[in-house]
């Protein structure tokens, strides 16, 4: 009798363990996009990041944050690139000090932040919205450190040109918006599409198929990520519903108003500036670092070996270390001046 009960108990326990495993495998196969979102949720919780919302009138900002302002170092505000989300910074946040106040913001129209119209998607429009966000969460009460990558780097640079008095320092990671001495693979391809427009020809940064997403990842990353097919499928599934929006934003970014916004405003940046760039960037050529250094000779330039455009994904530990080092050295400089 006892043996029978023991066997029954073991079978029931085994069933309890098998059910969630089967559920996970089924979800991974049938809804890979949901699993990608679940992974980001898990990583945010693990890193202590909390998703929050802030409003400026009826406009909603979505962001994740950790820590509180007023610590030993200035708050960090991180701006992501085109078609990404606040979660692209998760690998970098992993290597930041736990007591560092950090905010990862969804850029205008992206993920949980309000989606309005093209007036908010130009670089100047995005700068205006970021300024609203800064005031809505009280970041303007003391100088903060602004970090932006790619499109977010363009926005961060123009923001710094207009609001350097609010910033303790600025870090631009492979920023867009410059006149690059050397054309990248991506820019060369876009010039070809401009000369011979074809509505059926995909924009390299707006994939519609798994094969096109693979091509985008190879373009953006120097290191082969070797992602499982279901992860690629999940990433694509989460992007596809927004492709119309991405195209709208992209056309605004490459238009006359925004294409060279950073180039036109960089001379107005007075806050201490750091530039981080992957030497093998195929989206925005590393020669852009020289453009910034020539215009702003006192800026710090860090070039990364074996790294492409997606610095936060390819070299998160190094990127975090460089930002923290820039923070600490600037703190020492501020103390000497005081």
N, C-alpha and C positions, 0 to 999 in steps of 0.2 A: 504494500500500500504506500509506504513512505517513498519507495523507489518511483512509483507511478506519479506521485505528487511532485517529486523532484524533477522528473522528466517533463511534466506538464509545465512547471514553473520555468524551466530552462527554455522550453519552446516559446512560451509567452514572452519571456525576456528577449529572446532572439528576434521574435516578431516585432517587438517595440523598437529594436535597433535597426531592423531591416527597412521598416516603413519610411523613416526619414531619409535613409540612403537612397531608396528607390525614388522618393519624391525629389531629392536633389538631382539625381541623374536625369529624371524625366524633365525637370525644369531646365536643366542645362541643355538638353537636346531640343525641347520644344520652345522655350522662351529664353534664349541666350541673352537677349537685351536686358531682361529683368535680373539675370544673374550678375551682369556687369554692374548694374545699379546697386544690387545688394552688396557686391564687393566694395564699392565706393562707400556705401553706408557703414559697412563694417570697419573700413580703414579710418573713416572720420571718427567713429567711436573709439577706436584703438588709440588714435592720436589725440583724443580729447577735444576734437573740433565739434562745435555745436552749430547747426544751421539756424540762422535767424533771419528776420525780415525787418526792413526799415522803410519808411515812407516819406516822400516829399510831395505833399498834396496827394493826388490819386496815384502817383507813380510809385511802384513797388521795387525795392532792391532786395535781392536774395544774396546772402553771404554766409560763410562759415567762419567761426572765430574761436580762438583759444587764448586764455589769459585775460588780464585787465590792463588798461593803460596806466601810465605813471610809474613804470618799473625803472630798472637801471638803464635800460636802452629804450629808444623811441619805438613806438608802435610800427609794425610793418603792414603795409597795404599792398597786396599782390594782385596784379591785373593780368588775366590770361590772354591768349591769342585768339585769332579768328576761328570760329566754329568749335572752340573748346568750352570748358566750364571751369568753375572754381576748383573742381576736383583734380584738374591737371597739376595743381601744386602739391597734392598729397605726398608724392615722393620727396619733395624738398622739405616740407614741414616736418617730415619724419626725422630729419637731421638738424632741425633748429632746436635751440635750448628750450626746455619745457616751460621756463618762466617767461619766454618771449611772447609779448602780446602780438598776435598775428591775425590778420583778416584777409580771407580769400573771397573776392567779389565776383559774382556773375556779371559780366559786362552787359551793356544795354541790349535787350532783346534775347540774350542767351539764357538758357535753362530757366531759373526761377525769377529773373528780373523782367520787368514789364517789356512787352513787345509793342512798339508804337508805329513809327514810320521812318522814312529815310532821313528826316531831319535829325534824328537821334543817332544815326549810324555813320555819319561822316565823322572824321576825327574831331572837329570842333564840337559837333553835337555830343559826342561821347565825353569829351572833356567837360562840357557843361553838366552832363548828368553825373559824372564822377564828383564834381564839385558839390552838387546837391547831396550826394551820398555822404561825403566827408562832413558836411555840416549836419546832416540828419543824425549821424552817430557820434558827433562831438569830437571827431578827429582833429578839427581845426583849433581846438583849445590849446594844443601844444604841438610843436613841430614833429612830424612823422616821417618815416622812411618809405618812399614810394618805389615799388618794383614793378616793371612791366616787361612782357616778352612779346616779340613779333608785333602784331596789331596793338597789343597792350603796351608794348614799348614805345610805339609811335604816340599813343595816347598819353603815356606817362611823361614822355619828353615834352610834348606840347603843354601838358598840365604844368610841368615844372617851369616852362617859359612864362606862363601866366601867373603862377602862384608859388614862386620860389620861396616867398616869405613864410609859407606854411610848412615847408619841408626842411628836415634836418639833412637829408641827402636823397639821391636818386640812383637807382640801378636800372640800366637798360640792357635787356638780354636779347641779342639778335634783333634789334628793333627795325620795324618797317618805316617807310616815310622819308628815306634818304635818296640822294642821287649816287648810286654805287659805281665806283670806277670800273669794276668788273661785273659783267652780267652773270647771274647765277643760271643754273639749268632751268629753274622755274621761270625766271624773267625772260630768258631766251624763248622758252616755249610760249609764253604769253605774248611776246612780240610777234611770233609766227601766227598765232591765232588772231591778232589784231589785223595783220595784213591779209589773212585769208579766213574771215569769219565763217564758222560752220556751226549752226545751232545744235547739231548732233555730236559735235566734238566736246567731250567732257572737260570741265575746268579741273585741273589736277587736284585742287584742294576741296572739291565737292564730289566725292565718289558716289556712284549709284550701284555698283556691283562689288562683290568681294574682291574681284581682280583689280578693280580701280582703287579700292581701299588699300590693298597690298602695295600698289604702285605709289599711293600717297605716303604710306609709311616708309617705303624705301627712299622716297624723295626727302622726307622730313628727318629721317634717322640715318646716321652713318653706320650705326651698329644694327645688325640684323636682330630683330626682336623675337623671331621664331614663335609667334603667337599661335596657339591652337586654333583650328578652323572655327570652332564654335565661339571662341572669343572674338575673332574677326567678324563673324556673323552677328554677334551681339553688339559690337561697336557700330556696325553698319545699320542694324535695326534701329538703334537709338538715334542715328543721324538722319536717316531717310525722311522721316516726317518733317524735318526742318530744312530740307534742301532748298525749297523755294525762298525761305528767309535768308539762308546762307548766300544764295546768289544775289539777292537784293543788297545785302551788306557788302558783298565782294565788289559789285559794280560801283557802289558808292565809294569804297576804299581806293579803287583804281581810277576813279574819276579825277578831274582837274582840281577839285577842292581839297582832296585828301592825299593824293598820291605822294606829294613831297612836303607834307605838313611839317615833319620833323626838320627837314633840311631848311625850311623857311623860318623856323622858330628857334633852332638850337642855340643861336648866338645870344638869346635872351635868358638862357639858363644860368642862374647864379649859384644855385645850391651845389654842394659837392657832388660830383658825378662819377659813377662807376659804369664801365661797359664790359659786358661778358659776351663772348661770341665763340661758337664752335668753328674750328678751322675748316671743317669739311661741310659747312652749311651749303646746301644746294638750293635753298629757297631764297635766302637773302645773303648775298656774298659777304664774306668776312672783311672785304675791303671797306665796308661801311664803317668799321671801327676806326680806320685811318681818317675818314671824313670827320668823325666826331672829335678825334684827338687833335686834328689840325685846327678845327674851329674853337675847341676848348682845351688848350694845351695842358691844363692842370688836371684833366680828368684821368682817372685810373682805368687802364685797359687790361683785361684778363682774357687771353685767348686759350681755348681748350683743345688739346690734341685729341684725335680720334673721336670727334664729336660733331654732329650735324646741327640742324636747326632746333631740334627738340631737346634743348639743354636740360630742362626739368625732368625729362623722362630718361635721357641717356646718362647724364652725369649729376644726379640729384645731390649726392653727398658733397661733391666738389662745389656745386653751385651754392649750397647752403653754407659751406665753409667760407667761400669767398665773400658772401654777403655778410656773414657774422664778423669776418675779419675787417671788412670795410666799416661795419658798425663800430667795432671796438677801437679801431685806429682813429676814427673820427671823434669818438668819445674822449680819447686821450688828447686829441688836438683841441677839442672844446674846453677841456679842463685847463690846458696850458694858457689858452686865450683869456680864461676867466681868472 
